[in-house]
Amino acid sequence: MKMVMNEVDEARRQYLAQALQESGVKPIALARQAGVTKQWLSDALAGNRAISENRLESLLRAIEALAERGGAN
């Protein structure tokens, strides 16, 4: 079961990293918008933290909001 969860966590991490890269949003802006620390985001993207489904959705909404209003920088 733990291996399955690790695969799910890895899939979420990869999806988040891809969305962040494609959007052009800077990690610090995403962290601020999503209400997490830059360190938490860095750890999550590096695979050192699990990303729950709810947290992933929150981060993706933050990426979308920043990209729409041109707050990528």
mmCIF file of the N, C-alpha and C atoms, coordinates in Angstrom:
data_MODEL
# 
_entry.id   MODEL 
# 
loop_
_atom_site.group_PDB 
_atom_site.id 
_atom_site.type_symbol 
_atom_site.label_atom_id 
_atom_site.label_alt_id 
_atom_site.label_comp_id 
_atom_site.label_asym_id 
_atom_site.label_entity_id 
_atom_site.label_seq_id 
_atom_site.pdbx_PDB_ins_code 
_atom_site.Cartn_x 
_atom_site.Cartn_y 
_atom_site.Cartn_z 
_atom_site.occupancy 
_atom_site.B_iso_or_equiv 
_atom_site.pdbx_formal_charge 
_atom_site.auth_seq_id 
_atom_site.auth_comp_id 
_atom_site.auth_asym_id 
_atom_site.auth_atom_id 
_atom_site.pdbx_PDB_model_num 
ATOM 1   N N  . MET A 1 1  ? 0.823  -1.199 0.000   1.00 0.00 ? 1  MET A N  1 
ATOM 2   C CA . MET A 1 1  ? 0.000  0.000  0.000   1.00 0.00 ? 1  MET A CA 1 
ATOM 3   C C  . MET A 1 1  ? 0.866  1.262  0.000   1.00 0.00 ? 1  MET A C  1 
ATOM 4   N N  . LYS A 1 2  ? 1.982  1.206  0.743   1.00 0.00 ? 2  LYS A N  1 
ATOM 5   C CA . LYS A 1 2  ? 2.843  2.380  0.810   1.00 0.00 ? 2  LYS A CA 1 
ATOM 6   C C  . LYS A 1 2  ? 3.428  2.716  -0.559  1.00 0.00 ? 2  LYS A C  1 
ATOM 7   N N  . MET A 1 3  ? 3.760  1.693  -1.347  1.00 0.00 ? 3  MET A N  1 
ATOM 8   C CA . MET A 1 3  ? 4.301  1.934  -2.676  1.00 0.00 ? 3  MET A CA 1 
ATOM 9   C C  . MET A 1 3  ? 3.269  2.628  -3.556  1.00 0.00 ? 3  MET A C  1 
ATOM 10  N N  . VAL A 1 4  ? 2.025  2.232  -3.434  1.00 0.00 ? 4  VAL A N  1 
ATOM 11  C CA . VAL A 1 4  ? 0.960  2.868  -4.212  1.00 0.00 ? 4  VAL A CA 1 
ATOM 12  C C  . VAL A 1 4  ? 0.854  4.339  -3.836  1.00 0.00 ? 4  VAL A C  1 
ATOM 13  N N  . MET A 1 5  ? 0.916  4.649  -2.553  1.00 0.00 ? 5  MET A N  1 
ATOM 14  C CA . MET A 1 5  ? 0.844  6.041  -2.112  1.00 0.00 ? 5  MET A CA 1 
ATOM 15  C C  . MET A 1 5  ? 2.044  6.828  -2.630  1.00 0.00 ? 5  MET A C  1 
ATOM 16  N N  . ASN A 1 6  ? 3.222  6.208  -2.623  1.00 0.00 ? 6  ASN A N  1 
ATOM 17  C CA . ASN A 1 6  ? 4.396  6.902  -3.145  1.00 0.00 ? 6  ASN A CA 1 
ATOM 18  C C  . ASN A 1 6  ? 4.230  7.208  -4.624  1.00 0.00 ? 6  ASN A C  1 
ATOM 19  N N  . GLU A 1 7  ? 3.619  6.293  -5.361  1.00 0.00 ? 7  GLU A N  1 
ATOM 20  C CA . GLU A 1 7  ? 3.370  6.532  -6.780  1.00 0.00 ? 7  GLU A CA 1 
ATOM 21  C C  . GLU A 1 7  ? 2.378  7.671  -6.970  1.00 0.00 ? 7  GLU A C  1 
ATOM 22  N N  . VAL A 1 8  ? 1.360  7.721  -6.119  1.00 0.00 ? 8  VAL A N  1 
ATOM 23  C CA . VAL A 1 8  ? 0.373  8.801  -6.181  1.00 0.00 ? 8  VAL A CA 1 
ATOM 24  C C  . VAL A 1 8  ? 1.042  10.127 -5.850  1.00 0.00 ? 8  VAL A C  1 
ATOM 25  N N  . ASP A 1 9  ? 1.842  10.149 -4.791  1.00 0.00 ? 9  ASP A N  1 
ATOM 26  C CA . ASP A 1 9  ? 2.559  11.369 -4.412  1.00 0.00 ? 9  ASP A CA 1 
ATOM 27  C C  . ASP A 1 9  ? 3.480  11.833 -5.536  1.00 0.00 ? 9  ASP A C  1 
ATOM 28  N N  . GLU A 1 10 ? 4.176  10.893 -6.165  1.00 0.00 ? 10 GLU A N  1 
ATOM 29  C CA . GLU A 1 10 ? 5.085  11.240 -7.253  1.00 0.00 ? 10 GLU A CA 1 
ATOM 30  C C  . GLU A 1 10 ? 4.313  11.793 -8.446  1.00 0.00 ? 10 GLU A C  1 
ATOM 31  N N  . ALA A 1 11 ? 3.177  11.205 -8.743  1.00 0.00 ? 11 ALA A N  1 
ATOM 32  C CA . ALA A 1 11 ? 2.356  11.698 -9.856  1.00 0.00 ? 11 ALA A CA 1 
ATOM 33  C C  . ALA A 1 11 ? 1.867  13.114 -9.572  1.00 0.00 ? 11 ALA A C  1 
ATOM 34  N N  . ARG A 1 12 ? 1.452  13.381 -8.342  1.00 0.00 ? 12 ARG A N  1 
ATOM 35  C CA . ARG A 1 12 ? 1.008  14.730 -7.967  1.00 0.00 ? 12 ARG A CA 1 
ATOM 36  C C  . ARG A 1 12 ? 2.157  15.721 -8.069  1.00 0.00 ? 12 ARG A C  1 
ATOM 37  N N  . ARG A 1 13 ? 3.335  15.313 -7.600  1.00 0.00 ? 13 ARG A N  1 
ATOM 38  C CA . ARG A 1 13 ? 4.501  16.190 -7.642  1.00 0.00 ? 13 ARG A CA 1 
ATOM 39  C C  . ARG A 1 13 ? 4.857  16.532 -9.085  1.00 0.00 ? 13 ARG A C  1 
ATOM 40  N N  . GLN A 1 14 ? 4.856  15.535 -9.945  1.00 0.00 ? 14 GLN A N  1 
ATOM 41  C CA . GLN A 1 14 ? 5.186  15.772 -11.349 1.00 0.00 ? 14 GLN A CA 1 
ATOM 42  C C  . GLN A 1 14 ? 4.151  16.670 -12.018 1.00 0.00 ? 14 GLN A C  1 
ATOM 43  N N  . TYR A 1 15 ? 2.889  16.444 -11.703 1.00 0.00 ? 15 TYR A N  1 
ATOM 44  C CA . TYR A 1 15 ? 1.821  17.262 -12.289 1.00 0.00 ? 15 TYR A CA 1 
ATOM 45  C C  . TYR A 1 15 ? 1.968  18.714 -11.847 1.00 0.00 ? 15 TYR A C  1 
ATOM 46  N N  . LEU A 1 16 ? 2.234  18.914 -10.563 1.00 0.00 ? 16 LEU A N  1 
ATOM 47  C CA . LEU A 1 16 ? 2.421  20.265 -10.038 1.00 0.00 ? 16 LEU A CA 1 
ATOM 48  C C  . LEU A 1 16 ? 3.639  20.933 -10.677 1.00 0.00 ? 16 LEU A C  1 
ATOM 49  N N  . ALA A 1 17 ? 4.736  20.217 -10.769 1.00 0.00 ? 17 ALA A N  1 
ATOM 50  C CA . ALA A 1 17 ? 5.952  20.779 -11.363 1.00 0.00 ? 17 ALA A CA 1 
ATOM 51  C C  . ALA A 1 17 ? 5.716  21.169 -12.820 1.00 0.00 ? 17 ALA A C  1 
ATOM 52  N N  . GLN A 1 18 ? 5.008  20.341 -13.552 1.00 0.00 ? 18 GLN A N  1 
ATOM 53  C CA . GLN A 1 18 ? 4.720  20.635 -14.957 1.00 0.00 ? 18 GLN A CA 1 
ATOM 54  C C  . GLN A 1 18 ? 3.822  21.861 -15.079 1.00 0.00 ? 18 GLN A C  1 
ATOM 55  N N  . ALA A 1 19 ? 2.783  21.921 -14.248 1.00 0.00 ? 19 ALA A N  1 
ATOM 56  C CA . ALA A 1 19 ? 1.868  23.067 -14.292 1.00 0.00 ? 19 ALA A CA 1 
ATOM 57  C C  . ALA A 1 19 ? 2.608  24.354 -13.948 1.00 0.00 ? 19 ALA A C  1 
ATOM 58  N N  . LEU A 1 20 ? 3.472  24.287 -12.960 1.00 0.00 ? 20 LEU A N  1 
ATOM 59  C CA . LEU A 1 20 ? 4.245  25.463 -12.554 1.00 0.00 ? 20 LEU A CA 1 
ATOM 60  C C  . LEU A 1 20 ? 5.170  25.915 -13.682 1.00 0.00 ? 20 LEU A C  1 
ATOM 61  N N  . GLN A 1 21 ? 5.851  24.974 -14.301 1.00 0.00 ? 21 GLN A N  1 
ATOM 62  C CA . GLN A 1 21 ? 6.769  25.307 -15.394 1.00 0.00 ? 21 GLN A CA 1 
ATOM 63  C C  . GLN A 1 21 ? 6.021  25.892 -16.589 1.00 0.00 ? 21 GLN A C  1 
ATOM 64  N N  . GLU A 1 22 ? 4.922  25.279 -16.977 1.00 0.00 ? 22 GLU A N  1 
ATOM 65  C CA . GLU A 1 22 ? 4.173  25.739 -18.144 1.00 0.00 ? 22 GLU A CA 1 
ATOM 66  C C  . GLU A 1 22 ? 3.540  27.110 -17.929 1.00 0.00 ? 22 GLU A C  1 
ATOM 67  N N  . SER A 1 23 ? 3.188  27.418 -16.688 1.00 0.00 ? 23 SER A N  1 
ATOM 68  C CA . SER A 1 23 ? 2.524  28.687 -16.403 1.00 0.00 ? 23 SER A CA 1 
ATOM 69  C C  . SER A 1 23 ? 3.489  29.865 -16.392 1.00 0.00 ? 23 SER A C  1 
ATOM 70  N N  . GLY A 1 24 ? 4.745  29.604 -16.089 1.00 0.00 ? 24 GLY A N  1 
ATOM 71  C CA . GLY A 1 24 ? 5.708  30.683 -15.949 1.00 0.00 ? 24 GLY A CA 1 
ATOM 72  C C  . GLY A 1 24 ? 5.632  31.370 -14.594 1.00 0.00 ? 24 GLY A C  1 
ATOM 73  N N  . VAL A 1 25 ? 4.778  30.886 -13.715 1.00 0.00 ? 25 VAL A N  1 
ATOM 74  C CA . VAL A 1 25 ? 4.640  31.449 -12.371 1.00 0.00 ? 25 VAL A CA 1 
ATOM 75  C C  . VAL A 1 25 ? 5.885  31.092 -11.567 1.00 0.00 ? 25 VAL A C  1 
ATOM 76  N N  . LYS A 1 26 ? 6.412  32.064 -10.855 1.00 0.00 ? 26 LYS A N  1 
ATOM 77  C CA . LYS A 1 26 ? 7.583  31.818 -10.022 1.00 0.00 ? 26 LYS A CA 1 
ATOM 78  C C  . LYS A 1 26 ? 7.157  31.111 -8.735  1.00 0.00 ? 26 LYS A C  1 
ATOM 79  N N  . PRO A 1 27 ? 7.993  30.200 -8.249  1.00 0.00 ? 27 PRO A N  1 
ATOM 80  C CA . PRO A 1 27 ? 7.646  29.451 -7.041  1.00 0.00 ? 27 PRO A CA 1 
ATOM 81  C C  . PRO A 1 27 ? 7.316  30.327 -5.833  1.00 0.00 ? 27 PRO A C  1 
ATOM 82  N N  . ILE A 1 28 ? 8.035  31.424 -5.641  1.00 0.00 ? 28 ILE A N  1 
ATOM 83  C CA . ILE A 1 28 ? 7.759  32.284 -4.486  1.00 0.00 ? 28 ILE A CA 1 
ATOM 84  C C  . ILE A 1 28 ? 6.376  32.913 -4.593  1.00 0.00 ? 28 ILE A C  1 
ATOM 85  N N  . ALA A 1 29 ? 5.980  33.292 -5.807  1.00 0.00 ? 29 ALA A N  1 
ATOM 86  C CA . ALA A 1 29 ? 4.644  33.863 -5.997  1.00 0.00 ? 29 ALA A CA 1 
ATOM 87  C C  . ALA A 1 29 ? 3.581  32.807 -5.729  1.00 0.00 ? 29 ALA A C  1 
ATOM 88  N N  . LEU A 1 30 ? 3.829  31.588 -6.178  1.00 0.00 ? 30 LEU A N  1 
ATOM 89  C CA . LEU A 1 30 ? 2.881  30.500 -5.933  1.00 0.00 ? 30 LEU A CA 1 
ATOM 90  C C  . LEU A 1 30 ? 2.757  30.223 -4.444  1.00 0.00 ? 30 LEU A C  1 
ATOM 91  N N  . ALA A 1 31 ? 3.878  30.158 -3.757  1.00 0.00 ? 31 ALA A N  1 
ATOM 92  C CA . ALA A 1 31 ? 3.850  29.890 -2.321  1.00 0.00 ? 31 ALA A CA 1 
ATOM 93  C C  . ALA A 1 31 ? 3.032  30.950 -1.589  1.00 0.00 ? 31 ALA A C  1 
ATOM 94  N N  . ARG A 1 32 ? 3.269  32.200 -1.923  1.00 0.00 ? 32 ARG A N  1 
ATOM 95  C CA . ARG A 1 32 ? 2.515  33.284 -1.275  1.00 0.00 ? 32 ARG A CA 1 
ATOM 96  C C  . ARG A 1 32 ? 1.027  33.180 -1.568  1.00 0.00 ? 32 ARG A C  1 
ATOM 97  N N  . GLN A 1 33 ? 0.679  32.961 -2.832  1.00 0.00 ? 33 GLN A N  1 
ATOM 98  C CA . GLN A 1 33 ? -0.726 32.885 -3.238  1.00 0.00 ? 33 GLN A CA 1 
ATOM 99  C C  . GLN A 1 33 ? -1.424 31.702 -2.569  1.00 0.00 ? 33 GLN A C  1 
ATOM 100 N N  . ALA A 1 34 ? -0.723 30.587 -2.438  1.00 0.00 ? 34 ALA A N  1 
ATOM 101 C CA . ALA A 1 34 ? -1.327 29.363 -1.902  1.00 0.00 ? 34 ALA A CA 1 
ATOM 102 C C  . ALA A 1 34 ? -1.259 29.287 -0.382  1.00 0.00 ? 34 ALA A C  1 
ATOM 103 N N  . GLY A 1 35 ? -0.540 30.202 0.239   1.00 0.00 ? 35 GLY A N  1 
ATOM 104 C CA . GLY A 1 35 ? -0.463 30.211 1.695   1.00 0.00 ? 35 GLY A CA 1 
ATOM 105 C C  . GLY A 1 35 ? 0.459  29.152 2.275   1.00 0.00 ? 35 GLY A C  1 
ATOM 106 N N  . VAL A 1 36 ? 1.501  28.806 1.528   1.00 0.00 ? 36 VAL A N  1 
ATOM 107 C CA . VAL A 1 36 ? 2.510  27.881 2.037   1.00 0.00 ? 36 VAL A CA 1 
ATOM 108 C C  . VAL A 1 36 ? 3.853  28.592 1.995   1.00 0.00 ? 36 VAL A C  1 
ATOM 109 N N  . THR A 1 37 ? 4.813  28.053 2.723   1.00 0.00 ? 37 THR A N  1 
ATOM 110 C CA . THR A 1 37 ? 6.143  28.653 2.680   1.00 0.00 ? 37 THR A CA 1 
ATOM 111 C C  . THR A 1 37 ? 6.870  28.202 1.423   1.00 0.00 ? 37 THR A C  1 
ATOM 112 N N  . LYS A 1 38 ? 7.842  28.989 1.016   1.00 0.00 ? 38 LYS A N  1 
ATOM 113 C CA . LYS A 1 38 ? 8.650  28.609 -0.146  1.00 0.00 ? 38 LYS A CA 1 
ATOM 114 C C  . LYS A 1 38 ? 9.381  27.307 0.153   1.00 0.00 ? 38 LYS A C  1 
ATOM 115 N N  . GLN A 1 39 ? 9.794  27.123 1.401   1.00 0.00 ? 39 GLN A N  1 
ATOM 116 C CA . GLN A 1 39 ? 10.483 25.885 1.784   1.00 0.00 ? 39 GLN A CA 1 
ATOM 117 C C  . GLN A 1 39 ? 9.555  24.685 1.645   1.00 0.00 ? 39 GLN A C  1 
ATOM 118 N N  . TRP A 1 40 ? 8.288  24.836 2.068   1.00 0.00 ? 40 TRP A N  1 
ATOM 119 C CA . TRP A 1 40 ? 7.328  23.731 1.924   1.00 0.00 ? 40 TRP A CA 1 
ATOM 120 C C  . TRP A 1 40 ? 7.177  23.376 0.456   1.00 0.00 ? 40 TRP A C  1 
ATOM 121 N N  . LEU A 1 41 ? 7.013  24.385 -0.382  1.00 0.00 ? 41 LEU A N  1 
ATOM 122 C CA . LEU A 1 41 ? 6.842  24.144 -1.813  1.00 0.00 ? 41 LEU A CA 1 
ATOM 123 C C  . LEU A 1 41 ? 8.085  23.483 -2.402  1.00 0.00 ? 41 LEU A C  1 
ATOM 124 N N  . SER A 1 42 ? 9.257  23.957 -2.034  1.00 0.00 ? 42 SER A N  1 
ATOM 125 C CA . SER A 1 42 ? 10.504 23.358 -2.522  1.00 0.00 ? 42 SER A CA 1 
ATOM 126 C C  . SER A 1 42 ? 10.612 21.901 -2.102  1.00 0.00 ? 42 SER A C  1 
ATOM 127 N N  . ASP A 1 43 ? 10.283 21.631 -0.839  1.00 0.00 ? 43 ASP A N  1 
ATOM 128 C CA . ASP A 1 43 ? 10.320 20.252 -0.345  1.00 0.00 ? 43 ASP A CA 1 
ATOM 129 C C  . ASP A 1 43 ? 9.329  19.369 -1.093  1.00 0.00 ? 43 ASP A C  1 
ATOM 130 N N  . ALA A 1 44 ? 8.137  19.891 -1.341  1.00 0.00 ? 44 ALA A N  1 
ATOM 131 C CA . ALA A 1 44 ? 7.111  19.119 -2.048  1.00 0.00 ? 44 ALA A CA 1 
ATOM 132 C C  . ALA A 1 44 ? 7.546  18.823 -3.475  1.00 0.00 ? 44 ALA A C  1 
ATOM 133 N N  . LEU A 1 45 ? 8.105  19.816 -4.145  1.00 0.00 ? 45 LEU A N  1 
ATOM 134 C CA . LEU A 1 45 ? 8.558  19.616 -5.524  1.00 0.00 ? 45 LEU A CA 1 
ATOM 135 C C  . LEU A 1 45 ? 9.757  18.673 -5.599  1.00 0.00 ? 45 LEU A C  1 
ATOM 136 N N  . ALA A 1 46 ? 10.550 18.624 -4.539  1.00 0.00 ? 46 ALA A N  1 
ATOM 137 C CA . ALA A 1 46 ? 11.710 17.734 -4.494  1.00 0.00 ? 46 ALA A CA 1 
ATOM 138 C C  . ALA A 1 46 ? 11.328 16.314 -4.088  1.00 0.00 ? 46 ALA A C  1 
ATOM 139 N N  . GLY A 1 47 ? 10.080 16.116 -3.697  1.00 0.00 ? 47 GLY A N  1 
ATOM 140 C CA . GLY A 1 47 ? 9.630  14.790 -3.290  1.00 0.00 ? 47 GLY A CA 1 
ATOM 141 C C  . GLY A 1 47 ? 9.833  14.501 -1.820  1.00 0.00 ? 47 GLY A C  1 
ATOM 142 N N  . ASN A 1 48 ? 10.155 15.516 -1.039  1.00 0.00 ? 48 ASN A N  1 
ATOM 143 C CA . ASN A 1 48 ? 10.395 15.326 0.388   1.00 0.00 ? 48 ASN A CA 1 
ATOM 144 C C  . ASN A 1 48 ? 9.145  15.516 1.236   1.00 0.00 ? 48 ASN A C  1 
ATOM 145 N N  . ARG A 1 49 ? 8.051  15.880 0.622   1.00 0.00 ? 49 ARG A N  1 
ATOM 146 C CA . ARG A 1 49 ? 6.771  16.046 1.313   1.00 0.00 ? 49 ARG A CA 1 
ATOM 147 C C  . ARG A 1 49 ? 5.681  15.440 0.454   1.00 0.00 ? 49 ARG A C  1 
ATOM 148 N N  . ALA A 1 50 ? 4.708  14.870 1.123   1.00 0.00 ? 50 ALA A N  1 
ATOM 149 C CA . ALA A 1 50 ? 3.540  14.363 0.405   1.00 0.00 ? 50 ALA A CA 1 
ATOM 150 C C  . ALA A 1 50 ? 2.638  15.545 0.060   1.00 0.00 ? 50 ALA A C  1 
ATOM 151 N N  . ILE A 1 51 ? 1.962  15.452 -1.060  1.00 0.00 ? 51 ILE A N  1 
ATOM 152 C CA . ILE A 1 51 ? 1.026  16.493 -1.481  1.00 0.00 ? 51 ILE A CA 1 
ATOM 153 C C  . ILE A 1 51 ? -0.358 15.867 -1.525  1.00 0.00 ? 51 ILE A C  1 
ATOM 154 N N  . SER A 1 52 ? -1.225 16.312 -0.634  1.00 0.00 ? 52 SER A N  1 
ATOM 155 C CA . SER A 1 52 ? -2.585 15.768 -0.609  1.00 0.00 ? 52 SER A CA 1 
ATOM 156 C C  . SER A 1 52 ? -3.359 16.256 -1.823  1.00 0.00 ? 52 SER A C  1 
ATOM 157 N N  . GLU A 1 53 ? -4.445 15.572 -2.110  1.00 0.00 ? 53 GLU A N  1 
ATOM 158 C CA . GLU A 1 53 ? -5.290 15.966 -3.239  1.00 0.00 ? 53 GLU A CA 1 
ATOM 159 C C  . GLU A 1 53 ? -5.824 17.384 -3.039  1.00 0.00 ? 53 GLU A C  1 
ATOM 160 N N  . ASN A 1 54 ? -6.241 17.706 -1.821  1.00 0.00 ? 54 ASN A N  1 
ATOM 161 C CA . ASN A 1 54 ? -6.758 19.051 -1.540  1.00 0.00 ? 54 ASN A CA 1 
ATOM 162 C C  . ASN A 1 54 ? -5.678 20.113 -1.713  1.00 0.00 ? 54 ASN A C  1 
ATOM 163 N N  . ARG A 1 55 ? -4.473 19.824 -1.242  1.00 0.00 ? 55 ARG A N  1 
ATOM 164 C CA . ARG A 1 55 ? -3.374 20.787 -1.373  1.00 0.00 ? 55 ARG A CA 1 
ATOM 165 C C  . ARG A 1 55 ? -3.007 20.966 -2.842  1.00 0.00 ? 55 ARG A C  1 
ATOM 166 N N  . LEU A 1 56 ? -2.997 19.876 -3.603  1.00 0.00 ? 56 LEU A N  1 
ATOM 167 C CA . LEU A 1 56 ? -2.696 19.969 -5.030  1.00 0.00 ? 56 LEU A CA 1 
ATOM 168 C C  . LEU A 1 56 ? -3.711 20.863 -5.725  1.00 0.00 ? 56 LEU A C  1 
ATOM 169 N N  . GLU A 1 57 ? -4.986 20.663 -5.433  1.00 0.00 ? 57 GLU A N  1 
ATOM 170 C CA . GLU A 1 57 ? -6.028 21.496 -6.041  1.00 0.00 ? 57 GLU A CA 1 
ATOM 171 C C  . GLU A 1 57 ? -5.838 22.960 -5.670  1.00 0.00 ? 57 GLU A C  1 
ATOM 172 N N  . SER A 1 58 ? -5.496 23.227 -4.426  1.00 0.00 ? 58 SER A N  1 
ATOM 173 C CA . SER A 1 58 ? -5.260 24.596 -3.972  1.00 0.00 ? 58 SER A CA 1 
ATOM 174 C C  . SER A 1 58 ? -4.081 25.223 -4.713  1.00 0.00 ? 58 SER A C  1 
ATOM 175 N N  . LEU A 1 59 ? -3.019 24.481 -4.871  1.00 0.00 ? 59 LEU A N  1 
ATOM 176 C CA . LEU A 1 59 ? -1.842 24.982 -5.579  1.00 0.00 ? 59 LEU A CA 1 
ATOM 177 C C  . LEU A 1 59 ? -2.142 25.223 -7.053  1.00 0.00 ? 59 LEU A C  1 
ATOM 178 N N  . LEU A 1 60 ? -2.895 24.329 -7.670  1.00 0.00 ? 60 LEU A N  1 
ATOM 179 C CA . LEU A 1 60 ? -3.240 24.501 -9.085  1.00 0.00 ? 60 LEU A CA 1 
ATOM 180 C C  . LEU A 1 60 ? -4.151 25.709 -9.291  1.00 0.00 ? 60 LEU A C  1 
ATOM 181 N N  . ARG A 1 61 ? -5.083 25.930 -8.366  1.00 0.00 ? 61 ARG A N  1 
ATOM 182 C CA . ARG A 1 61 ? -5.937 27.126 -8.445  1.00 0.00 ? 61 ARG A CA 1 
ATOM 183 C C  . ARG A 1 61 ? -5.093 28.388 -8.305  1.00 0.00 ? 61 ARG A C  1 
ATOM 184 N N  . ALA A 1 62 ? -4.118 28.355 -7.419  1.00 0.00 ? 62 ALA A N  1 
ATOM 185 C CA . ALA A 1 62 ? -3.241 29.511 -7.228  1.00 0.00 ? 62 ALA A CA 1 
ATOM 186 C C  . ALA A 1 62 ? -2.417 29.779 -8.487  1.00 0.00 ? 62 ALA A C  1 
ATOM 187 N N  . ILE A 1 63 ? -1.913 28.735 -9.120  1.00 0.00 ? 63 ILE A N  1 
ATOM 188 C CA . ILE A 1 63 ? -1.166 28.898 -10.374 1.00 0.00 ? 63 ILE A CA 1 
ATOM 189 C C  . ILE A 1 63 ? -2.063 29.545 -11.416 1.00 0.00 ? 63 ILE A C  1 
ATOM 190 N N  . GLU A 1 64 ? -3.268 29.034 -11.537 1.00 0.00 ? 64 GLU A N  1 
ATOM 191 C CA . GLU A 1 64 ? -4.214 29.564 -12.528 1.00 0.00 ? 64 GLU A CA 1 
ATOM 192 C C  . GLU A 1 64 ? -4.521 31.034 -12.265 1.00 0.00 ? 64 GLU A C  1 
ATOM 193 N N  . ALA A 1 65 ? -4.775 31.375 -11.005 1.00 0.00 ? 65 ALA A N  1 
ATOM 194 C CA . ALA A 1 65 ? -5.101 32.759 -10.655 1.00 0.00 ? 65 ALA A CA 1 
ATOM 195 C C  . ALA A 1 65 ? -3.931 33.689 -10.968 1.00 0.00 ? 65 ALA A C  1 
ATOM 196 N N  . LEU A 1 66 ? -2.729 33.271 -10.628 1.00 0.00 ? 66 LEU A N  1 
ATOM 197 C CA . LEU A 1 66 ? -1.553 34.102 -10.897 1.00 0.00 ? 66 LEU A CA 1 
ATOM 198 C C  . LEU A 1 66 ? -1.311 34.259 -12.390 1.00 0.00 ? 66 LEU A C  1 
ATOM 199 N N  . ALA A 1 67 ? -1.456 33.189 -13.129 1.00 0.00 ? 67 ALA A N  1 
ATOM 200 C CA . ALA A 1 67 ? -1.224 33.243 -14.575 1.00 0.00 ? 67 ALA A CA 1 
ATOM 201 C C  . ALA A 1 67 ? -2.254 34.132 -15.260 1.00 0.00 ? 67 ALA A C  1 
ATOM 202 N N  . GLU A 1 68 ? -3.507 34.061 -14.811 1.00 0.00 ? 68 GLU A N  1 
ATOM 203 C CA . GLU A 1 68 ? -4.574 34.859 -15.424 1.00 0.00 ? 68 GLU A CA 1 
ATOM 204 C C  . GLU A 1 68 ? -4.374 36.349 -15.215 1.00 0.00 ? 68 GLU A C  1 
ATOM 205 N N  . ARG A 1 69 ? -3.901 36.720 -14.049 1.00 0.00 ? 69 ARG A N  1 
ATOM 206 C CA . ARG A 1 69 ? -3.760 38.155 -13.780 1.00 0.00 ? 69 ARG A CA 1 
ATOM 207 C C  . ARG A 1 69 ? -2.354 38.668 -14.072 1.00 0.00 ? 69 ARG A C  1 
ATOM 208 N N  . GLY A 1 70 ? -1.547 37.820 -14.680 1.00 0.00 ? 70 GLY A N  1 
ATOM 209 C CA . GLY A 1 70 ? -0.210 38.257 -15.062 1.00 0.00 ? 70 GLY A CA 1 
ATOM 210 C C  . GLY A 1 70 ? 0.725  38.384 -13.892 1.00 0.00 ? 70 GLY A C  1 
ATOM 211 N N  . GLY A 1 71 ? 0.417  37.715 -12.806 1.00 0.00 ? 71 GLY A N  1 
ATOM 212 C CA . GLY A 1 71 ? 1.250  37.789 -11.617 1.00 0.00 ? 71 GLY A CA 1 
ATOM 213 C C  . GLY A 1 71 ? 2.321  36.732 -11.586 1.00 0.00 ? 71 GLY A C  1 
ATOM 214 N N  . ALA A 1 72 ? 2.753  36.324 -12.747 1.00 0.00 ? 72 ALA A N  1 
ATOM 215 C CA . ALA A 1 72 ? 3.744  35.260 -12.820 1.00 0.00 ? 72 ALA A CA 1 
ATOM 216 C C  . ALA A 1 72 ? 5.110  35.708 -12.330 1.00 0.00 ? 72 ALA A C  1 
ATOM 217 N N  . ASN A 1 73 ? 5.327  37.003 -12.261 1.00 0.00 ? 73 ASN A N  1 
ATOM 218 C CA . ASN A 1 73 ? 6.648  37.484 -11.853 1.00 0.00 ? 73 ASN A CA 1 
ATOM 219 C C  . ASN A 1 73 ? 6.671  37.892 -10.459 1.00 0.00 ? 73 ASN A C  1 
# 
